[in-house]
Amino acid sequence: MTMTETKLTPDAKSDLTIATVETIRLKLPYKRPVSFAAQTESTSHYVILRIVLSNGTEGIAESVCRPGHTGEDAVTVAYQLETFFKPLLIGADPLGHLALLAKIGKVRECRAAKMLIDVALWDLRGKVFGQPVWRLLGGTDPKPVPLTWIAHGNTREAMVEEAKRMAEERGYRGIKLKTWKRSMEDIEMVAEVRTLLPKAVLYVDGNGIYTETETRTILVHVKDYNVAFMEEPCKFTDISRQAAMAAFLPVALLGDQCCESLTQVHSHIRASSVGAVSMKLRRTGITESLKLIALCEAAGLPVVIGTDSESRVGSLVRMHLRSAIPSLQPWPTETHFFDKLGDDTFAGDFHFADGTIMPTDAPGFGAALDRRKIERYAF
């Protein structure tokens, strides 16, 4: 359907309506168990949202659901979508995107559910107009997007080996290392990886495990190994203490969990308490992410697209955003989790090669769903 066929005018609604809203809960397997700061997993839970128009066009979106990280599981997110938001979407004009976001915004919290709706609406918009989302966002001539691999492991040796292997065998251009020993062993790990991978974009993530004193006396030594960012080294009791740490560190402090919304990012910019921002689409979707990027551009802060443990379905969303926005392009994206999953429900063309993903010209984000795989992994 073309813009002419829909007969759109600035003061008129389109002739399209949302006919179906479907939520799908999935349990996807990993290739091998993955260790996080507080747990080890062999599977992960996801919610897929399908918004289908009266003419059969569908928009899809995906979110991981890990209650240990976000407080929401797949059952909770699916319930929110079906109970709170489905009645607000059925019969609505899908191209009235901002009006729909304002409507669902009247329901408090439910961040993942709202993000899923926003992303699915962008997917629909691209399919309605027959355009890839990167073009709708203003991008031209997209290039392969370089990716960052996050090394998970129980030992320093395992993490060093994993970082080396994924850079050499799979071509990852960025490496993020979890620093959790709270000792010089973390610094030794960073030094080893830098020696093995002299050209990689390298940064560290403390997951809030270090104390402020340990950050100032131990973790600060990552500065000697050309580390781009230090993410969430410790938990701060207030924003002024974080600002003091950001001023002290010779490496940019990368805000993650403290930067979950546009309002929080604005507060940290005003306080000079971050030197870069990790933007995760599970929290801000596409529409709020565009505002967040503009805010950081104005403040001169780098923005890194962080991972949401996305499968190939969610990976393409991040590739379209990264391809379209010039200020994002100095940094690899953390979209790598598809390479840790043993399987997913993706159908379509997925061009991963030499540590990069190439967005296509397919309408929307270019992802479709394999119904046989959904039947296998749905719960």
Secondary structure by P-SEA (a helix, b strand, c coil): cccccccccccccccccccbbbbbbbbbbccccccccccccccccbbbbbbbccccbbbbbbbbbbcccccccaaaaaaaaacccccccccccccaaaaaaaaacccccaaaaaaaaaaaaaaaaaaaaccccccccccccccbbbbbbbbbcccaaaaaaaaaaaaaaccccbbbbbbccccaaaaaaaaaaaaacccccccccccccccaaaaaccccccccccccccccccccccaaaaaaaaaacccccccccccccaaaaaaaaaacccccccccccccccaaaaaaaaaaaaabbbbbbccccccccaaaaaaaaaacccccccccccccccccccccccccbbbbcccbbbbcccccccccccaaaaaaccc
